Amino acid sequence: MSRSLAFPGLLPMPGSASSSWAHYQARFTSIIWNADASVLVAFWLFGLINNVLYVIILSAAQDLVGSDVPKGLVLLADVLPSFLTKLVAPYFIHKVPYWLRIVVFVTGSSFGMFMIALTPPDESIGVKMTGVIFASLTSGAGELSFLGLTHYYGHMSLAAWGSGTGAAGLVGAGLYVMLTGWIGFSARDSLLASAFLPIIMLVSFFLILPRGPLRQGGAKEYRVISDQDPTQDDPEDNWSTANATSNLPSPGLGGAPDTVVVGKPDILSRLGANLQQAKSLFFPYMLPLLLVYVAEYTINQGVSPTLLFRLDSTPFKEYRDFYPMYGFLYQLGVFVSRSSIAFLRIRNLYLPSFLQVGNLVVLMIHALVPFLPNVYFVFVIVFWEGLLGGAVYVNTFAEIMQNVPAPEREFSLGATSVSDSGGICIAGFVSVAIELSLCNWQAQHGRDWCKKIQVG
């Protein structure tokens, strides 16, 4: 297949032949003026609300379980149901209309947050974790659904989704720090207020998002991968740059690829075709996404709770304040990098993944044998960690949108999303052991700060 190296609707790579300032300025102007504002706003809000509760729960992990329970357990409850959902749902969820999915997502998310918030601090942690599981199930189904939905609305909808998910981290972590640390709200009140946030998702889908492109492709079935020449260009690949930057398929162009049905394959045939397609996605897309998430969430849940300093050398008043601030800085980096996809592309997905593993090694060594002079060095590393993680996430799906043929693209976007949840699940199990080991090591060597954090 002859594919252009330029990603339709996005800016060229710095250093490429087409990356002059004049070209950047012209392309940027084209993107801004041709992109449908309602699509950008809707997908930005989808990304924000679908992920923000997940971030708030992780930010509240110490307040939910205290210092005696590893934060990795909260991570597992927050991501394992999402991982299982992403693992199986791509093979049948396309049968459920999007409007019904939205209603289910909103109901499940809010119900889970009410369970977490209304459970008294002295009640069983298991009840709180049940609420976390409800929120996780709907978040996982929401992510693969909205990623699939970007197939109908073009490349800038993916950029808006990526920016929204990055903003979710920033808003979620920042909101929790502000409410509990600066304003003085209790953890319960902060979590209770967040239970109403999913309502915004209803507004985004039913009032903001133009649903014409979705109706045009509504009759689509996942196509069985045929034996035809894979180098044959898709109609979507031949769009002009002007049409690509508009991102909303016109009836004569966008409808064709979405409504192509090869026969009426039975369930087993479709399942076999989808499994074959998933196998082809593993090494180029799934593996680097898996690696970066294993590394960064091992840092976030297993190592960062032990990255503590003497209070008089930090801007904090309590030891519980370190963890939410690390989460905020990490999410700030994620937001910046996920919002950069319209301006900067990273095609070598393995390089930032390996750099993330380097961050994990450095911070673990510091937790064992402190060598960083103050907490501000940790701030920089955690921000850099967020930049790397966000860049791998959004560029992975950008590569899929560019390189995977249109009939397999919606499934591929949803199926690949299992990698981030899979990586977080692995990190959750690893973090349980790492946090306990590091905390015990520090206590044995005269740094028992990690033992002084209580349930909020």
N, C-alpha and C positions, 0 to 999 in steps of 0.2 A: 504494500500500500504506500502510495506516495503521499506523505503528510508533511505539511509545512512545519518548520521548527517554531514558528510563531504561534502563540496560543491565542486563538481568536478572542478579541475583546479585552486582552490583557496587554501589558507593556512588555517590551523585549528585555532580555537579560542584559544587565550592564556588561559592557565589554564586547557585545556582539556588533556586527556591522550595522545594524539598524538602531543602535542605542544612542544616537546623537541627541543632544538636548532638544533640537528642533523636532525630531521625531517623537521624543517623549512628550513634548508639549502638545503636538498635534494629536497623538493617540489619546493622551489624557483628556483633552477637550472633547474628542469624539466619544469616549466612554461616558463622561459625565452628561453630555447633552443627549445621547441616544439611549442610555439606560432608562428603563421604565421605573420611575421613582416608587410607585406603589409596590412593585415586585421587590425592590431593594429593601424597603422598609419592612415589608411582611417577612421576608426571609431573615432579616437582621433580628427581628423580634422573635421569630421561631428559634433561632440559635440562642438568643439571650435567655428566654424563659425555659426552654427545654433543658438547659444546662445549669441554670442559676441555683436551683434547689440542691442539685448534686454538690455544688461548690459550698453552699451554705452548710450543708450537713458535714462535709469534711472540715470546714472551718470551725464547726462547733464540736468536733470530735472529742477534744479534751474536756469540754464542759459536759458532754454527754456521758462519758465513762470514767473520767478522772485519770490519775496516774497509774492505778493498779491494773488497768485493763489496756492491752496494746491497742493503739489507734488503728493498727492493721485490721482488727476485727470490724471496726466501723467501715473501713474501706471495703472489706469483703462484702459486708451487708449492702453497701452502697453500689457495688459494681457487679457482683456475681450474678444476681438476677438479670441485670442488664446484659451481661455477657451471654447468658443462656438464651435470652430473648433474641439477641442478634445472631446467635448460632443457628436457630431453627426458623425464626420468623420470615427471613427472605424467601423461603420456599412456599409460603402460603399467604403472606400478609397482603399481597397484591390483589387478593380476592375481596378484601375489606375496603370499602370506599374511604377516601381520605377524610371526608367530613365526619364519619363515624369514629375514625381513629382519633381525631382531634378531641371529640367529646370524651372518649375513654381516657385519653392522656390527661386531660384537665381534671377529671373526676378522681383518677387514681393518684395523681400527684398531690392534690389538695388533701385527700383523705390520709395519705401517708404523713404529711407534714402535721396535720392535726393530731395524729396519734403520737408523734414524737413530742410535740409541744405540750400536750395536755397530760402526759405521763409525769407524775410527781418525781422529783429527784431521788426519793428513797424507794421508789417502786422498782420492779425488775427491769434490768437493762434489756432483757429479751423483748419486752413490749416496745421499747423504743426502736430496737433493731427490726421489729416487724413493720413499723412505720417506714423505716429506711428502705426496707425491701419493696414496699408498695411504690415508693417514689422511684426506686431504681428500675422496676419493671417498666413503668410508663416512660421513663427517660430513655431506656434502651430502645424500645419500640419507636419512640419519637425520633431518635437520631437516624435510624435506618430509613424511616418513612420520609423525613424531610430531605435526607440526602437523595433518596429516590425521586422526590418531587422536583429537585433541581434539574433533573433530566428534561422536564417539560418547559422550564423557564430560562435555560441558557446559562452561560458561564458566569455572568455577573451575579446570578442568584446564589451560586456557590461561594463567590467572594463575599456576598452579604451574609450568608449563613456562617462562613468561617469567622468573619468579623464579629457576628453576634455571639458565637460560642466563646470567642476570646473575651468579649465584653462581659459575658456571664461570669467568667472567673473573676474579672476585675470588680464587677458590681457585687457579686456574691460575697467574695472575701472582704472587699472594702466596706460593704454594708454591715457585715457582722462585726468587723473591727470598730466601726463608727458607733453602732448601737450599743455594744457591750462595753467597749473601752472608753469612748469619748463621751457618749451621752449618759451611759450608766444603766441602760436597760438590762433586765435579767435575760439569761439565755432562753428561758421559756417565752417571754414576751417577744423577743426577736424572732424566734422560730414560728410563733403563732402568726405574726404579721406576714411572714413569707408564705404562709399557706394560701394567701389570696392572689399571689402573683400569677399562677397559671391561667387566670381569667383573661389575661392579656393575649394568650394564645388563641382564644375564641375570637377576640376582636380582630386579630391579625388575619385569620383564615376567612372568616365570614364577612368582614367589612372592608379589609384593606386589599387582600390578594385578588387580582383579576383572575377569574377561573376559566376564561376562554381556552387557553392552551391546555389546561387539564381536561376539559370536556372533549377537546379534539382527540386526545390520546386515551380517552377513558375506556375504549373497547379493546385496548391492547392486551395481548398475551405475551409472556416471555417466549421468544422464538427459539426453536430447537436449533442448535448450532449445526449448520449444514456442511456439506463437503464442497461447497462452491469455493472459488478462489478467494482466500482471505485477503488478498491484496486489492480486491475491488473496492473502490472508494464508496463511502456512504454518502447519501445526499447531503447530510449535515456537514460533511467535510468540505463540500464545495461551495459553501456560503461565501459571499463576498465579505470583506472586512467590515463594510458598513452594516450589512445585515447581522454579522456576528456581534457587533457591539450593541445592537439594539436588544439582543438577548431574548426577545419574545418571538417565537416562531410564527411566521406568517402562514396563512392557510395553505399556500402553495408549496411551502418548503417544510415547515415544522410538522405538518400533519402526517406526511408520508412515512417517515421512519417509524413513528410511534404506532401506526395502525397496521403495519405489515404483519400478517399472520401466516405462517407456513403451515398449511393444513390445520388440524385441530388436535395437537398431540395429546395423548393421555397423560395422566399424572406421573406415571413412572418414566415416560420419555422426557417430560419436562424436568423431573428431578435429576435424571441422569445427565441431561444437558447442563443443568445448573451446577451440578457437582463438578463436571468437567471444566466448566468455566471458572469455578472457584479455585480449582487446582492451578490453573494458569495464572491466577492472580497472586499466588503465594510469594514467590521470590521477588518479583519486581515491586510489589506494593505492600503486601501483608507483613512480611518479615521485618523490614525497616520500621514500620509503624509499631509492630510488636516490641521490638528492641527498645525504642525510645521511650515507650510507656512503661516497660519493666523498670528501666533505669530511673526515670523521673519520679514515679510513684513510690519506688523504694526509698528514694530521697525524702519525698514529702511525708510519708507515713511512718517510715522506719528509722530514718536518720535525723530529720529536722527536729523531732521532739527532744532530741538529746543535744542539739546545738545551742547550749546555754552558756551564758557568761555571768560574771558577778554583776548584780543589778546596778551598783554604783558606777559601772563603766559603760552602761547602756542607757538608752532613752526610756526604758521601761520601769514600771513600779512593781510589777509582779512577774513571776516566772511564767505564768499562763499567757502573758502577752507576746512572748516570742513566737509561738506557733501560729497564731492568726496573722501576724505580720509577715512571716515567711510565706504563708499562703497567699497573702495579698500581693507581695512582690513577684512571686511565681506567676500568678494570674495576670499581673501587669505585663510581664514578658510574653505570655501567651497571647494576650490581646494585641500587642504590637505586631507580633509576627503573623498571626492569623489575619490581621487586617492588611498585611502588606502584599497579599497575593496579586492584587491588581497592578502592582508596581514592580514586584521582584519575584522571579521564579527560581526555585532550587530543583534541579533535575537529578542530582546525585543524592538520593534519599538516605544512603547508608552513611555518608560522612557526618551529618549532624547526629545520627543515631549513635555512632561510635564516640563522638564528642560528649554526648550525654552520659555514656558509660564512664568516661573520664571524670565528669562531675561527681558521679556517685563514689568513685574511688577516692577522690580528693576529700570529700566531706566525711566519708567514713574514717579515713586516716585521722582527720582533725578531731572527730568525736572520740577516738581512742587516745591519740597523743596530740593535744592541742598545739597547733603551730600558727594558726591565723591570729594576728595580734588583737583584733576586736571584732565586734559583731557586724561592723559595716562591710568587712570583706565577705562575710557570709551573705549579706544582703546582695552584693554584686553577683556572686556565684548563683544564688537562687534566681535572680532576675535573668541571668544568662541561661539558666536551665529552662525557664519559661519560654525564652526566645527560640531555643532549639526544639522544644516539644511542639510548640505551636506551628513552627515552620514545617516540620515533618508531616503533621496532621493535614494541613490545608494543601500542601504541595502534593501529597499522595493522591488526594481526590482530584486535584487539578490534572495530574498526569493521567488518571483514569479517564477523565472527561475528554482529554485530547487523544488518547491512544486506543481506547476500547471502542469497537464498532457500535454504532447507535443502538441496534436491537438488543445488545447485551449490556448496555451501559447502565440502565436503571438497576438491574440486578447486581452488577459489579460494584456499584457505589454502596449499596446496602450490605452486600456480603463482606466487603473489605472493612466495614466499620466494626466487624467482630474483633479485629486485631487490637484496637485500642483497649477494648474491654478485656480481652484475653490477657494483654500485657498488664493491665491494672490488677486483674485477679491473681496472676503470678506474683506481682509485687506485693499484694495483700498478704499472701501466705508467707513470703520471705520477710516482710516487714514485722510480722508478729514475733518472729524469732530474733530479728536484728535489733528491734527497739529494746526488748527485754535484756538482751545480751549487752548492748551498749550502756543502757542505764545501770545495770548491775556492775559493769566494769567501772563506770564513773564513780558510783557510790563506794566501791572498794578502794578507790584511789583518791578519796577526799573530796569528790565533787558530787554531792548527793542532791543537787538542785532538781533533777528530774523526778525525785521522789516527793517533792513538796507541792505538787499540783493536785488539787482536789476536784471532785465533781461539781459543776456549776449549778 
